[in-house]
Amino acid sequence: MPGLDEIIHQSMRLRIMTSLNVLKKEEWIEFVRLKSLVEASDGNLGAHLDTLARANYVEIDKQFVGKKPQTRIRATTQGRNAFKHHVTALRNLLDM
């Protein structure tokens, strides 16, 4: 369908992008929190985040806090724009 973003349209990636787009532009969310919000396993979330990162829709920051690894995610400007256009396309489809 024209206008739908095939990367975002997959249900898990749509949930991920929805969760990220409610955050402020410069705000990060921790992997474990996002995993809980979208109800995904570590591997499933990681695979979908890789797809979104390759499309430049999300930015992933990995660091250590103390001795514990911490992964944070946020939507890029390109990802926010793609999400906005995808939502508009969905609304247009529903209004047909």
Secondary structure, DSSP 4 states (H G I P E B T S, - for coil): -TT--HHHHSHHHHHHHHHHHTS-TT--EEHHHHHHHHT--HHHHHHHHHHHHHTTSEEEEEEEETTEEEEEEEE-HHHHHHHHHHHHHHHHHHT-
